Amino acid sequence: MFNSCEYGDDHFDVLLPISEVRNHYGIFFLKQLQNQAGAYEQFATMLSSGQEPLYEYVQMMSNADYGVYYFIPYGKENKVEGAIYYPFKTAVKDRVYIDTPLGTPIKMDAYHLNNDVDVAKRFLYSIPFKELKNKHLEVNPALVEFADKLENKYVMLLPEESSSLQEVATRNSYKEVVAFNIEYQLESFSTIEGNEIVVSALSPDRVYQTMKYVLAQHNIRLYEFGGIEYGRICFSILMSQTGNSPGDFMKHFTEEVRREISFLGYDISFQYLFHIYYIPVGGDGGSTGGGSSGTGGTSGTGSGSSEDIVAPLAKKIFRNSNMTEQNWVVLERMIEKIRMNCMGNALYNELKEVLGGKTLSIQFIDSGNSSFSLDGGIRLNINVVSGDFLHEMLHAYQAYNESYESMMGAKLNMEIETHYAQYLYQSSLPEYQVKNNKWKKRDTVNARWTEIVRLNMFLDGKGNLLPGISNSKLENVLLNRVIPTLQANGYPLNRYSIDYDRIGSISFKNIKVLTTNC
């Protein structure tokens, strides 16, 4: 449903109360509109009366033209008629902060897409609208026309020519080379660093290295590297290495690259141009002319995509029928990151095992701390990071390995274990080693976390006592330092019970199980 209200004679209110929006990026965008002077006015002028923003479908994307930007679709009379591209005002194209000033918005309707956008990029601009159509929204057909035309196929722009050059090439006097100009578009995603929400996309070099890896898998060498910049990569290979069909080759090549990049947690779409030219055999490499040209595209929206499951890892253990696809993707990326850690991977697998095919309720909340409860499942603050998520997943795992009575009688014991597990996980991440990392700073200045970190003087990374450390020494530090500090910092005795028979290394029994093979 589209929501709007009009006021005055020629003003149109395009804001919704943030509490009415569930989409992660829709909330970010609305907060930014409200906090940045002039941003709302700029946005409102882009829409005429009756054109209503679809905040539940806002995405953060990035391409060569705008860097990182908000994609805000809008509709009229229950049909998607276009989108507003609202870029960030920064010279850095692959990394922005959520409070980075917004630049100048651009309105992308069907006329602009099909007439003003370069043909070499039109597929990329059309793909997000096809994704909306795949989500069962009614979309102006002109917005998806180019995506339908090029999805996993290609068209010739210049036909094969029966030129004297090609006749020469067939007599082995020239070698055929195919030049590819590849434009790509990425879905971006957010992470927390310090007090900032950081939106990032893959660097051009990472995309290029992935392409080189895929080429190497097929024993294909670059003939010439034409350059790399954000959102665009150019290179040439010999025609013979394409199977004499550059369009078919690029269709399969970009699909493999897309699949590899999806393992990193990003969705990427490609549009490519190819052009055949000829080099004299044994010559100085100078181009002598050209043959055919074509263009095609690859994304995750083509044939077979309807069978793909959004967030398959997350949906194996969690449920929420009202959660947006974008928020499922956020969960999936955090789980993928957690599973890259040995303990985190075991936690996911063990939780799936104890659930036995059942699922836990999960939801995002705008305020308050993330939490787990037997009746409500997991509740995650909208600014959650993977360490917080691991903390709540471990609480769920603890609950399935306890009786109700034992769990309710040892709530602080369990908090100590989840805190220590969270510290072990976050301190293992590469970003923890970066200067001024938020979590490293927290661990040195926050009283609660300082005491949790102190436990590594008594325990190893698997929850076992260090050599020379007795259980009585660990009991002493828990009773006289850790427990009083937690009770004074958010975990009072009247809410967090203690089982004094479970003080010591037994408090870390789940970490020991989860790290058995680490």
matplotlib code that plots the C-alpha trace (Angstrom):
import matplotlib.pyplot as plt

x = [0.0, 1.2, 0.9, 0.9, -0.9, -1.2, -1.1, -1.5, -2.0, 1.2, 3.2, 3.3, 4.4, 6.5, 7.6, 6.2, 6.7, 9.8, 7.9, 5.7, 8.7, 10.3, 12.9, 16.4, 17.4, 14.1, 14.6, 18.2, 16.9, 14.0, 16.4, 18.8, 16.0, 15.0, 18.5, 20.0, 18.9, 17.4, 17.4, 13.7, 12.9, 15.1, 13.4, 9.9, 10.4, 11.3, 7.8, 4.5, 1.3, 0.1, 3.6, 4.3, 7.7, 7.8, 10.0, 9.7, 11.6, 14.4, 17.8, 21.4, 23.2, 26.4, 27.5, 30.0, 27.8, 26.8, 28.9, 26.8, 23.2, 19.7, 17.3, 13.8, 11.0, 7.8, 4.4, 1.2, -2.2, -0.6, 1.9, 5.7, 6.5, 10.2, 12.7, 14.7, 18.4, 19.8, 23.6, 25.9, 28.0, 31.5, 34.5, 34.8, 32.6, 32.7, 32.5, 30.3, 29.0, 25.3, 25.7, 27.7, 25.7, 23.4, 24.0, 21.6, 18.7, 18.0, 14.6, 14.7, 11.4, 10.8, 11.5, 14.8, 15.9, 15.1, 16.3, 18.9, 20.8, 23.6, 22.8, 25.8, 24.2, 20.5, 20.3, 21.8, 19.3, 16.4, 17.3, 16.2, 12.7, 12.6, 13.4, 10.4, 8.3, 9.6, 8.3, 4.8, 4.6, 3.0, 5.7, 5.5, 6.5, 8.9, 11.0, 11.8, 11.9, 15.7, 16.2, 13.9, 15.8, 19.3, 18.9, 21.3, 21.5, 23.0, 22.1, 24.3, 24.8, 26.9, 26.4, 29.2, 30.8, 32.1, 34.9, 38.3, 39.8, 37.8, 38.7, 42.4, 41.8, 40.6, 43.8, 45.7, 47.3, 45.5, 44.4, 41.0, 40.8, 37.7, 37.5, 35.1, 33.8, 32.0, 29.8, 28.6, 26.2, 26.3, 23.9, 25.6, 25.2, 25.8, 28.1, 28.8, 32.1, 32.4, 29.4, 29.0, 26.9, 29.2, 27.8, 30.3, 30.5, 33.2, 36.3, 37.0, 40.1, 38.2, 35.8, 38.7, 40.6, 37.4, 37.2, 40.9, 40.2, 37.3, 39.4, 42.2, 39.8, 39.2, 42.9, 42.2, 44.8, 44.2, 45.5, 45.3, 44.1, 42.2, 41.8, 39.7, 37.7, 34.7, 31.8, 33.7, 36.4, 37.9, 40.0, 40.7, 41.2, 41.8, 38.7, 39.7, 39.5, 35.8, 34.8, 34.4, 31.2, 32.1, 28.4, 28.0, 31.4, 30.6, 27.1, 28.6, 31.7, 29.7, 27.3, 30.3, 31.7, 28.3, 28.1, 31.6, 30.8, 27.5, 29.6, 31.1, 27.6, 27.0, 24.6, 26.0, 24.7, 26.7, 26.1, 28.9, 29.8, 32.1, 33.8, 36.0, 39.2, 42.1, 45.9, 48.5, 50.2, 53.8, 53.0, 53.4, 50.0, 48.3, 44.7, 43.8, 40.0, 36.8, 34.2, 31.0, 29.8, 27.2, 25.8, 24.3, 23.7, 23.7, 22.0, 20.2, 16.7, 16.8, 15.5, 15.6, 15.8, 12.3, 13.6, 16.3, 15.5, 16.2, 18.4, 18.4, 20.7, 18.7, 15.4, 16.6, 16.5, 14.4, 10.9, 9.1, 6.3, 6.3, 10.0, 11.1, 13.4, 16.0, 16.1, 16.3, 19.4, 20.9, 20.4, 21.9, 25.0, 25.5, 25.1, 27.6, 30.1, 29.5, 30.0, 33.4, 34.4, 34.9, 32.9, 30.3, 29.9, 29.5, 26.9, 24.8, 25.0, 24.3, 21.4, 19.9, 20.4, 18.7, 15.8, 15.2, 13.5, 11.7, 12.4, 12.8, 10.9, 13.1, 12.4, 14.1, 13.3, 13.9, 15.0, 16.1, 18.8, 18.9, 17.5, 16.4, 13.4, 11.7, 8.3, 9.5, 12.5, 15.3, 14.8, 17.6, 18.1, 18.1, 21.8, 22.8, 26.2, 27.2, 28.7, 25.4, 23.6, 26.0, 25.4, 21.6, 22.0, 24.1, 21.4, 19.0, 21.4, 21.8, 18.0, 17.7, 20.3, 18.7, 15.5, 13.3, 14.2, 18.0, 17.9, 15.8, 18.1, 21.4, 20.6, 23.8, 25.9, 24.7, 25.3, 28.9, 29.3, 27.6, 29.7, 32.9, 31.9, 31.1, 34.5, 36.2, 34.3, 34.7, 38.4, 39.0, 37.7, 40.2, 38.5, 39.2, 42.9, 42.2, 43.3, 40.4, 38.2, 35.0, 35.0, 38.6, 38.1, 35.0, 37.0, 39.5, 37.1, 33.8, 33.8, 31.6, 33.7, 37.0, 36.1, 35.0, 38.3, 40.2, 38.9, 41.4, 44.0, 42.3, 40.7, 41.8, 39.7, 37.9, 36.7, 39.3, 41.5, 44.9, 48.0, 48.7, 45.2, 43.0, 39.3, 39.3, 41.3, 38.7, 35.9, 37.5, 37.7, 34.2, 32.8, 34.8, 35.2, 33.1, 29.8, 29.8, 30.8, 28.0, 25.5, 26.5, 26.3, 22.9, 22.5, 21.1, 20.5, 16.7, 16.6, 19.6, 19.8, 23.0, 23.6, 26.6, 27.0, 27.9, 30.7, 34.0, 34.9, 31.5, 30.1, 31.7, 30.5, 28.7, 31.8, 33.8, 31.3, 31.2, 35.0, 35.7, 36.9, 38.5]
y = [0.0, 3.5, 6.1, 9.9, 13.0, 16.4, 19.7, 23.2, 24.0, 23.0, 21.0, 17.3, 15.5, 12.5, 11.7, 8.8, 8.4, 6.2, 3.9, 2.9, 1.7, -1.7, -1.7, -1.1, 1.3, 3.1, 4.0, 5.2, 7.4, 8.9, 9.8, 11.4, 13.4, 14.8, 15.5, 17.1, 20.7, 21.0, 17.2, 16.8, 19.8, 18.5, 15.1, 16.5, 18.6, 15.5, 14.0, 15.4, 15.1, 11.5, 10.1, 8.3, 6.8, 3.1, 3.2, -0.5, -1.1, 1.5, 0.0, 1.2, 0.6, 1.7, 2.2, 4.1, 7.1, 7.9, 5.9, 4.8, 6.0, 5.4, 3.8, 5.0, 3.7, 5.7, 4.9, 6.5, 4.8, 1.6, 1.3, 1.8, 4.7, 5.3, 5.9, 8.7, 8.1, 10.1, 9.8, 10.8, 13.9, 12.4, 11.7, 8.2, 5.9, 2.6, 3.7, 6.3, 7.1, 7.3, 10.9, 11.8, 14.7, 13.7, 15.1, 16.0, 13.6, 12.3, 11.2, 8.0, 7.5, 5.4, 8.2, 9.1, 5.5, 4.6, 7.8, 9.6, 6.7, 5.3, 2.0, 0.5, 1.1, 0.8, -2.8, -1.9, 0.9, -1.4, -4.3, -2.8, -2.3, -5.9, -6.9, -5.0, -6.7, -10.1, -9.0, -8.8, -5.1, -3.6, -1.9, 0.3, -2.1, 0.4, 0.4, -3.4, -3.6, -3.5, -5.9, -8.4, -7.9, -8.5, -10.7, -13.6, -13.0, -10.5, -8.5, -7.4, -3.6, -3.9, -7.0, -9.2, -7.4, -9.2, -6.8, -7.4, -7.2, -10.3, -12.1, -11.3, -12.6, -15.9, -16.3, -16.1, -12.7, -11.2, -12.4, -11.5, -9.8, -9.1, -6.0, -6.0, -2.9, -4.1, -1.9, -3.2, -2.2, -3.4, -3.6, -2.0, -2.9, -1.3, -2.1, -0.4, 1.2, 3.3, 5.5, 5.5, 3.4, 2.7, 1.8, -0.1, -1.8, -4.0, -2.1, -2.2, -4.2, -6.9, -7.2, -7.3, -10.0, -12.1, -11.7, -12.8, -15.8, -16.9, -16.4, -18.4, -21.3, -21.5, -21.0, -17.7, -15.0, -11.3, -10.0, -6.5, -4.8, -1.6, -0.2, -0.3, 2.3, 2.2, 0.5, -0.2, -2.7, -3.1, -5.9, -7.8, -11.5, -13.4, -14.3, -18.0, -18.1, -17.1, -20.2, -17.7, -16.4, -13.4, -12.9, -16.5, -16.3, -13.1, -14.4, -17.4, -15.5, -12.7, -15.3, -17.1, -13.8, -12.9, -16.2, -15.8, -12.3, -13.5, -15.7, -12.4, -11.2, -8.8, -8.8, -7.6, -7.0, -6.6, -5.0, -5.6, -4.3, -6.2, -5.2, -7.3, -5.8, -7.2, -7.2, -8.1, -11.4, -10.5, -6.8, -4.1, -4.7, -1.7, -2.2, -2.3, -2.1, -3.6, -6.1, -6.8, -5.4, -6.4, -5.9, -8.1, -8.4, -10.6, -10.2, -12.3, -11.7, -13.8, -17.3, -19.6, -16.7, -17.4, -20.7, -19.0, -18.7, -15.3, -15.7, -19.6, -19.8, -17.4, -19.0, -22.4, -21.3, -18.1, -17.0, -13.7, -13.6, -9.8, -9.2, -7.4, -9.1, -6.4, -7.2, -11.0, -10.1, -8.2, -11.3, -13.5, -11.4, -11.4, -15.2, -15.6, -13.5, -15.4, -18.7, -17.6, -18.0, -21.6, -21.1, -19.1, -21.8, -24.5, -22.3, -22.0, -25.7, -26.8, -24.4, -25.7, -29.2, -28.6, -26.9, -30.0, -28.3, -25.8, -22.1, -19.2, -16.0, -13.0, -9.3, -5.9, -3.2, 0.5, 1.1, -0.9, -3.6, -6.8, -9.7, -13.3, -14.7, -18.1, -16.7, -13.9, -15.4, -13.0, -9.2, -7.3, -3.6, -2.0, -1.1, -4.6, -6.0, -9.6, -9.8, -8.8, -11.4, -14.2, -13.2, -13.7, -16.9, -18.3, -17.4, -19.4, -22.3, -22.2, -22.3, -25.4, -27.1, -26.2, -26.9, -23.9, -24.0, -24.2, -21.4, -19.1, -19.8, -19.0, -16.0, -14.1, -17.2, -17.4, -13.7, -14.1, -16.9, -15.0, -11.9, -13.9, -15.6, -12.3, -10.9, -14.0, -13.6, -9.8, -9.8, -12.4, -10.1, -8.3, -4.9, -5.4, -4.8, -1.5, 1.6, 3.2, 0.2, 0.7, -2.7, -2.7, 0.8, -0.6, -3.4, -1.0, 1.7, 0.1, -1.4, -4.4, -5.4, -4.7, -7.4, -9.8, -9.3, -9.9, -13.5, -14.2, -14.2, -17.3, -19.0, -19.8, -19.2, -22.5, -21.7, -24.0, -23.0, -21.8, -23.8, -22.9, -21.5, -23.4, -23.4, -21.7, -18.7, -18.4, -18.6, -15.9, -13.4, -14.2, -13.7, -10.7, -8.8, -9.9, -10.5, -7.3, -5.3, -6.7, -6.2, -2.5, -2.1, -3.2, -6.7, -6.3, -9.3, -8.8, -9.5, -11.7, -14.7, -16.5, -20.2, -20.3, -24.0, -23.0, -20.6, -21.4, -23.2, -24.8, -21.4, -21.8, -25.3, -24.2, -22.5, -25.6, -27.7, -25.3, -25.0, -28.7, -28.9, -25.4]
z = [0.0, -0.8, 1.9, 1.6, 2.6, 0.9, 2.6, 1.3, -2.3, -3.9, -1.3, -1.0, 2.2, 1.4, 4.9, 7.0, 10.7, 11.1, 13.4, 10.4, 8.3, 8.8, 6.0, 7.4, 4.6, 4.5, 8.2, 7.4, 4.6, 6.5, 9.4, 7.0, 5.4, 8.7, 10.0, 7.0, 6.2, 2.7, 2.0, 2.5, 0.4, -2.5, -2.3, -2.2, -5.3, -7.3, -6.9, -8.1, -6.2, -6.1, -6.6, -3.3, -2.1, -1.3, 1.8, 2.4, -0.9, -0.4, -1.2, -1.0, -4.2, -5.9, -9.5, -11.6, -12.1, -8.5, -6.1, -3.1, -3.3, -2.1, -4.6, -3.6, -5.9, -6.1, -7.4, -8.6, -8.5, -7.2, -10.0, -9.8, -12.1, -11.4, -8.6, -7.0, -7.0, -4.0, -3.9, -1.1, -1.5, -1.3, -3.6, -2.1, -4.1, -2.2, 1.4, 3.1, 6.5, 7.2, 8.2, 5.0, 3.4, 0.6, -2.9, -5.6, -6.2, -9.8, -11.0, -13.0, -14.9, -18.0, -20.4, -18.8, -18.5, -22.2, -23.8, -21.7, -20.1, -22.2, -23.9, -22.2, -18.8, -19.5, -18.3, -14.9, -14.4, -15.5, -13.2, -9.8, -11.4, -12.5, -9.0, -7.8, -10.4, -9.1, -5.6, -7.2, -7.5, -10.6, -12.5, -15.6, -18.4, -20.0, -16.8, -17.2, -21.0, -21.2, -18.3, -20.0, -23.3, -22.0, -18.9, -19.4, -23.2, -25.6, -28.7, -31.5, -31.9, -35.0, -37.2, -38.5, -41.5, -44.6, -44.7, -46.3, -42.8, -41.7, -44.9, -44.1, -40.5, -41.8, -43.7, -40.4, -41.2, -38.3, -34.9, -33.6, -30.2, -28.2, -26.0, -23.1, -21.3, -18.2, -16.1, -12.8, -10.1, -6.5, -3.6, -0.6, 3.0, 6.4, 9.3, 12.6, 13.3, 16.4, 16.6, 12.8, 10.5, 7.5, 4.1, 1.9, -1.4, -2.9, -4.0, -7.8, -7.2, -5.3, -8.3, -10.7, -8.6, -8.7, -12.4, -12.8, -10.6, -12.8, -15.9, -14.4, -13.6, -17.4, -18.3, -20.0, -20.0, -20.5, -23.9, -22.6, -19.5, -20.3, -16.9, -13.7, -11.9, -9.6, -11.4, -14.6, -15.8, -19.3, -20.7, -23.9, -24.6, -27.8, -29.7, -29.8, -26.0, -26.1, -28.2, -31.1, -29.4, -27.2, -26.2, -25.0, -23.3, -21.4, -20.4, -18.7, -17.4, -15.6, -14.1, -12.6, -11.3, -9.9, -8.1, -6.6, -5.3, -3.8, -1.5, -0.1, 0.8, -2.1, -5.0, -8.3, -11.7, -14.9, -18.3, -20.8, -24.3, -26.5, -29.7, -32.0, -33.4, -35.3, -34.6, -37.3, -36.5, -35.5, -35.7, -33.1, -31.6, -33.1, -33.9, -37.6, -37.4, -36.1, -36.6, -34.7, -31.4, -28.9, -25.4, -22.7, -19.0, -16.0, -12.6, -10.0, -11.4, -14.5, -15.3, -12.3, -9.8, -8.6, -7.2, -5.2, -1.5, 0.1, 3.2, 3.2, 6.2, 8.3, 7.4, 8.4, 12.1, 12.2, 11.2, 10.7, 8.1, 8.2, 7.8, 4.6, 2.1, 2.8, 6.5, 5.8, 3.7, 6.7, 8.8, 6.2, 5.9, 9.6, 9.8, 6.9, 8.9, 12.1, 10.3, 9.1, 12.7, 14.0, 17.1, 15.3, 12.6, 15.3, 17.1, 13.9, 13.2, 16.8, 17.1, 13.8, 15.3, 18.6, 16.8, 14.8, 11.9, 14.0, 13.9, 16.3, 16.1, 15.2, 14.7, 14.5, 17.0, 16.8, 20.4, 23.4, 23.7, 21.7, 23.7, 23.8, 25.6, 25.6, 24.6, 22.2, 20.5, 19.5, 19.2, 17.5, 17.7, 14.2, 14.7, 15.6, 14.6, 14.2, 17.7, 19.3, 17.1, 18.1, 21.8, 21.4, 19.3, 22.1, 24.6, 22.4, 22.3, 26.1, 26.6, 24.5, 26.7, 30.0, 31.9, 32.6, 36.3, 35.7, 33.2, 35.3, 38.3, 36.5, 34.3, 35.3, 34.8, 31.3, 30.6, 31.6, 29.1, 26.3, 27.0, 26.9, 23.7, 22.1, 23.2, 21.7, 18.5, 18.0, 19.0, 16.3, 13.5, 11.3, 12.0, 15.7, 15.0, 13.3, 15.2, 17.2, 16.6, 18.6, 20.2, 21.2, 22.8, 24.5, 26.0, 27.6, 28.9, 29.6, 33.1, 32.3, 29.2, 30.9, 33.5, 30.7, 28.9, 32.1, 31.9, 29.2, 31.9, 33.3, 30.3, 26.8, 23.6, 24.2, 27.8, 29.3, 32.3, 31.3, 32.5, 36.1, 36.8, 39.2, 39.3, 42.6, 41.2, 38.4, 41.0, 43.0, 40.1, 39.1, 42.6, 43.5, 40.2, 37.3, 39.0, 41.1, 38.0, 35.9, 38.7, 38.9, 35.2, 33.9, 35.4, 38.9, 41.2, 41.3, 37.5, 37.0, 39.3, 40.2, 40.6, 43.0, 42.3, 38.7, 39.3, 37.7, 34.5, 34.4, 33.5, 30.1, 29.2, 26.0, 24.6, 25.3, 23.3, 20.4, 20.1, 20.4, 16.8, 16.6]

ax = plt.figure().add_subplot(projection="3d")
ax.plot(x, y, z, "-o")
ax.set_aspect("equal")
plt.show()
